[in-house]
Amino acid sequence: MNAPHEPEELMTIGEMGRRTGVAASALRYYEDLGLIASVRTAGNQRRYARHMLRRVSLVSVAKRLGIPLADVGAAFGDVPMDRTPSHAEWQRASRRWRRTLEERRRAIERLEHELTGCIGCGCLSLKACALLNPDDALAATGAGPRRLEDVIEDDDEA
């Protein structure tokens, strides 16, 4: 049976990569972004505290889900990296991230609804736009999908 590991135990970049499935180059990049932290040995080699496994794993999952790394950094910005975070610290970060994910889910649902209503009918919006955007009046408000962007901006302000 393996001996239990201490959360502050240091791991090499190779060990961290093997344990998380994240390439060493990605670990260095995440460190450059401030998402994870390491300490340096006298020989200038990176060493990661074992408690960084959770952070690296969360970054990896977020990346697979298409969540911008800046959002991950914001969600976990208050979680300490210089020591093992407490349960309460992870819970606060989790609640903050949950709100962000909920906002993202609502935006995706709005997009899905708009796609079904606008593109899904088969007219490619030519008929619908005569009702919803007569004479292309929305062109004066800017480029891009104006109706969708306005709804998303309204939700961001709420």
C-alpha positions as CSV (number, residue, x, y, z in Angstrom):
1,M,0.0,0.0,0.0
2,N,1.2,3.5,-0.8
3,A,2.1,5.9,2.0
4,P,-0.3,8.9,2.2
5,H,1.0,12.1,0.6
6,E,1.2,15.4,2.3
7,P,-0.6,18.3,0.5
8,E,2.6,20.4,0.7
9,E,4.7,17.6,-0.8
10,L,6.6,18.9,-3.9
11,M,6.2,17.3,-7.3
12,T,8.4,17.7,-10.4
13,I,6.8,19.1,-13.6
14,G,7.0,15.6,-15.1
15,E,5.2,14.1,-12.1
16,M,2.5,16.8,-12.3
17,G,2.1,16.2,-16.0
18,R,1.8,12.4,-15.6
19,R,-0.7,12.8,-12.7
20,T,-2.9,15.4,-14.5
21,G,-2.4,14.5,-18.1
22,V,-1.4,18.0,-18.8
23,A,1.7,18.7,-20.9
24,A,4.7,20.4,-19.3
25,S,4.4,23.2,-21.8
26,A,0.8,23.8,-20.7
27,L,1.8,23.7,-17.0
28,R,4.4,26.4,-17.7
29,Y,1.8,28.5,-19.6
30,Y,-0.7,28.2,-16.8
31,E,2.0,29.3,-14.4
32,D,2.8,32.3,-16.7
33,L,-0.9,33.2,-16.5
34,G,-1.0,33.0,-12.7
35,L,-3.4,30.0,-12.7
36,I,-0.9,27.8,-10.8
37,A,2.3,28.3,-9.0
38,S,5.6,26.5,-8.4
39,V,8.7,27.0,-6.4
40,R,12.2,26.6,-7.8
41,T,15.0,24.4,-6.6
42,A,18.6,25.5,-6.2
43,G,19.1,24.1,-9.8
44,N,16.1,26.3,-11.0
45,Q,13.8,23.4,-11.6
46,R,10.1,23.8,-11.0
47,R,8.4,22.0,-8.1
48,Y,4.7,22.0,-7.6
49,A,2.9,21.5,-4.3
50,R,0.7,18.5,-4.4
51,H,-2.4,20.7,-3.7
52,M,-1.8,22.2,-7.2
53,L,-3.2,19.0,-8.6
54,R,-6.8,20.2,-8.0
55,R,-6.1,23.6,-9.7
56,V,-4.5,22.0,-12.7
57,S,-7.3,19.5,-13.0
58,L,-9.9,22.3,-12.8
59,V,-8.1,24.3,-15.4
60,S,-8.0,21.2,-17.6
61,V,-11.7,20.6,-17.3
62,A,-12.6,24.2,-17.9
63,K,-10.4,24.3,-21.0
64,R,-12.2,21.2,-22.4
65,L,-15.5,22.9,-21.8
66,G,-14.4,26.0,-23.7
67,I,-14.3,28.2,-20.7
68,P,-11.7,31.0,-21.1
69,L,-8.7,30.7,-18.9
70,A,-9.3,34.3,-17.8
71,D,-12.6,33.2,-16.4
72,V,-10.9,30.4,-14.5
73,G,-8.4,32.8,-13.1
74,A,-11.1,35.2,-12.0
75,A,-13.1,32.4,-10.4
76,F,-10.1,31.0,-8.4
77,G,-8.2,34.3,-7.9
78,D,-8.9,34.3,-4.2
79,V,-7.9,30.7,-3.6
80,P,-4.4,30.7,-2.1
81,M,-1.6,29.1,-4.0
82,D,1.1,29.3,-1.4
83,R,-0.6,26.8,0.9
84,T,-3.3,24.2,0.8
85,P,-6.6,26.0,0.4
86,S,-9.2,25.4,3.1
87,H,-12.6,23.8,2.4
88,A,-14.3,27.2,2.9
89,E,-12.0,28.9,0.4
90,W,-12.8,26.3,-2.2
91,Q,-16.5,26.6,-1.4
92,R,-16.4,30.4,-2.0
93,A,-14.6,30.0,-5.3
94,S,-17.0,27.2,-6.3
95,R,-20.0,29.4,-5.7
96,R,-18.5,32.3,-7.6
97,W,-17.7,30.0,-10.5
98,R,-21.1,28.4,-10.4
99,R,-22.7,31.9,-11.0
100,T,-20.4,32.5,-13.9
101,L,-21.3,29.1,-15.4
102,E,-25.0,29.7,-14.9
103,E,-24.7,33.0,-16.8
104,R,-22.9,31.2,-19.6
105,R,-25.6,28.5,-19.7
106,R,-28.4,31.1,-20.0
107,A,-26.5,32.8,-22.8
108,I,-26.2,29.5,-24.7
109,E,-29.9,28.8,-24.2
110,R,-30.7,32.2,-25.6
111,L,-28.5,31.5,-28.6
112,E,-30.1,28.2,-29.1
113,H,-33.6,29.8,-29.0
114,E,-32.6,32.5,-31.4
115,L,-31.1,29.9,-33.8
116,T,-34.2,27.8,-33.7
117,G,-36.5,30.8,-34.2
118,C,-34.4,32.6,-36.8
119,I,-32.4,30.0,-38.8
120,G,-34.5,26.9,-37.9
121,C,-37.5,28.0,-39.8
122,G,-35.7,27.6,-43.1
123,C,-36.2,31.1,-44.4
124,L,-32.7,32.1,-43.2
125,S,-34.4,35.1,-41.7
126,L,-35.5,36.7,-44.9
127,K,-39.2,36.6,-44.0
128,A,-38.6,37.0,-40.2
129,C,-36.3,39.9,-40.7
130,A,-39.1,41.8,-42.5
131,L,-41.0,41.6,-39.2
132,L,-38.2,41.8,-36.7
133,N,-35.8,44.1,-38.4
134,P,-37.7,46.0,-41.2
135,D,-35.5,47.9,-43.6
136,D,-32.4,46.5,-41.8
137,A,-32.8,49.1,-39.0
138,L,-30.5,47.2,-36.7
139,A,-27.6,47.9,-39.1
140,A,-27.4,51.4,-37.6
141,T,-26.7,50.0,-34.2
142,G,-23.5,48.2,-35.2
143,A,-22.1,45.1,-36.9
144,G,-22.8,41.6,-35.9
145,P,-25.8,39.8,-34.4
146,R,-27.4,42.8,-32.8
147,R,-30.4,41.2,-31.2
148,L,-28.4,38.4,-29.6
149,E,-25.7,40.8,-28.4
150,D,-28.3,43.1,-26.9
151,V,-29.9,40.3,-24.9
152,I,-26.6,39.1,-23.6
153,E,-25.6,42.6,-22.6
154,D,-28.9,43.1,-20.8
155,D,-28.3,39.9,-18.8
156,D,-24.8,41.0,-18.0
157,E,-26.1,44.2,-16.5
158,A,-28.7,42.5,-14.4
